[in-house]
């Protein structure tokens, strides 16, 4: 039987700055498209409440809301 979980295409925490759109909300780090096997636990970031920018407390990645 095949694994029903989709395979993530992007490596986790590969960049220090990510641009995200409102369609990506709710925002979590790592992003759903990132592989989780070599990353930190998923944490949700309140980017709208923080003026359109948020920083991950685990890896320090900076997220910027662009729309």
Helices and strands as residue ranges (DSSP letters): E 17-20, G 22-24, E 27-29, E 43-45, E 53-55, E 62-65
